């Protein structure tokens, strides 16, 4: 529905414009928050988590120890394969705070952050022993994604709907990963 609203210049765009005007205030803090969604920041976090999970899985003799890291890596590789064609197809212009151009919808930084931090969380959850540790990593993941999202909108690099669309995409991808991993020993088990 969001993509249709953006592509068809629907009524949600007026709300999006008003919300953006109210939130945009470029500053160094918002720029730093947005940078947490850069590939150079988020993907290395995922790589460290995947190496750790693979190493621990192999060391403890878990069958198919390589499957959770591989599935998460494939999911991360899907992000540009999905986001880039959508950016080209929708060709949405940026906010007044960025140079003229298109390709702002959906937010690649938000999608990168959501999948890198979210997939890291999902593969690490079974390795964490206490409910506090599991709850803590989920909270940290949510805070990182929220920080990136806020930073992108506050800095003016993205419209709010660009970010919300990436949340929707990320939710579908992470839910798919959760369900996939839940089918295999060593992956997160639904409660």
N, C-alpha and C positions, 0 to 999 in steps of 0.2 A: 504494500500500500504506500509506503514511504517513497519507494522508487517511482511509482506511478505519479504521486503528487509532485515530485521534483521534475520528472520528465514532462508532465502535462501542465506545469505551472499552476498547480492546484492551490486551493485555499490555505493549505498548511504552510505554503511558502510565505504568506503574509505574516503569520505567527512566527515563523523561523526568522524572518527579517527583523521583526520587532525584538525578539529575544536576543538575537545577535547584537543589535544596537545597544541593548541594555547591558550585555555582558562584556563586550569587547573593550579591553583596556590593555593594550600591549605594554608589557613590562618584562623585565629580566626574569622574574619568578615564573610567569606563565610560560615563557620560552623554555626555561629549564624543565618545567613539568612536561611540556609537550615533547621535549627531547627524550624523555623516558620511553617514547614510542618509536624512536629511531631504530632501524634495523641494527645499527652498530651497538646499541645498548641492549635491546630486548632479546635479540637472537643469541648472543653469547650467554645470557642467563639460561635460556632454553638448552643450549648445548651443554652447559655445565650440569644441569639437572639430568639430561639424557645420558650423559657419560656416567654420572654417579649411579643412576638407576640401572643402567646396563651392567656396570662393573659389579654392583652389589647383587644383582640378579644372577649373574654368572657365578660369582663367588659362593653364593648360597645354593647353587644347583637348581634354580627355578627352571622348569621346562619353558622353552620359548622365551628366555630372558630378554632376548633382543626385540621381541614384538612391541612392548610399550614404547621404547625409544624410537623404533622405526615408525610406528603409527603416528607418534607426535611429530616426528620430523617430516613425514609426508603431509600431515595437516598444515604445518608451517609453510611447506612448499606450495600448497594449494592457495594460500592467501594471495600472492601476486597473480596467480593464474585466474583467480576470480575477480579480484579488485581492479586490475589494470583494464580488462575488457569492459567492465562496468563504467569505469572512468571515461573511456573512449566513447562508449555508447551514449551515456547520459550527457557528457560534455558540459557539466555545470560550471558556471563561472564562480570565481572566488568572492570573498567578502571585500568591502571597500579597503580593508587593511592590507590586502595583498596586491601584487601587480596584476594587471589584466591577464586573463588566460582562462583555460577550462581544465577540467579533469580533477575537480575537487570532491566529487561524489562517487563513491563513499570514501570515508577517511582511511587511507592506507595506514597511517600511524596508529589509529585506534584499533584497526583490525590486527595489525602486527602486535601491538601490546596485548590485546585480548588473547590472541592465540599463543604467543610466546609465554606470557606469564600464566595463562590459564592451563595450557598443556603441561607446563612445568609443574604446576600445582597438582594436576590430575595424576601424573606419573609418580609424583613424590608421596601422595597421600597414603598409599599402602605401606610405605616405608616408615611412616611416622607412628610412633608407639602410643602416644597419649592423645586423648580427645582435645586437649589444650593445644598441642602442637598442630594437629590437623585443623582445628578452628583458626589458629593463628596464621597458618599459611594461606588459608582461604581469605581471611581478612586482609592480609598483605597483598594478595593478588587483586582483590577488589579495590583496594586503595590505590594501587599502582595504575590500574585501568582508569579509575575515576580521576586520578591526578593528570594522566595523559589527556583524557577527554576534556577536562576543565581547562588545562593549559592550551590546548588547540583552539578552543572556542574563545577563551579569554584573550589570547594573543591575536585572534582574528584570522588564523590560518584556515579555519573551517567554520562552516555554518553548523548550528546545532543539529540539524537533520542529517548532515554528513556523518556526524559522530553516532547518532542514534541508529542509523542504517548499519554502521559497522558493529554496533552492539548486537543488533539482530542477527547479522551474519555470523559473528563470533559465537553467539549463543547456540545457533544451529550446529556449527562445526564442533564446538566443545561438547555439546550433548551427544553428537555422533561418536566422538572419541570416547567419551565416558561409557556409552553403551557397548562400543566395540571392545574396549579394554575389560569391561566387566565380564565378558565371555571367556576370558583366559585367566588361568592361575597367575597370580602376581599382579594382576590389574585391579583397579578399584572395583569393589563389589557393591552393587546397589543395596541400600538398606531396606 
